Amino acid sequence: QVQLVESGGGLVLAGDSLRLSCAASRRALSNYYMGWFRQAPGKEREFVAALSWTGPSTVYGDAGKGRFTISKDSAKNTVYLQMDSLTPEDTAVYYCAGGGRLSTQTSQYGVWGQGTQVTVSS
């Protein structure tokens, strides 16, 4: 079973940038698609972005379009989420996940990290 560990969260000011990392425990990801989701207090988990380990395919949700960029470093088994021009509305716990298809749905991802808190202050 692949384990995922997120890092890079923290407290920032509105307009700042953050880069989140998601490190996989082993290189058994050839059949995986990796996604980022976020969950704010009292809200449902929301799709941010996803990519394929084996090709160039990426997809963004409304939460990630325009200001966020998902990328990967296959040599490091790590997926990144670059977040720019952050606003207080981006405050949430950010989770990375692995699944068998490129999807925006949480139900399609079977492996989840523990999450990393991002807080954006105005």
Order of alpha helices (4+ residues) and beta strands (2+ residues): beta-beta-beta-beta-beta-beta-beta-beta-beta-beta-beta
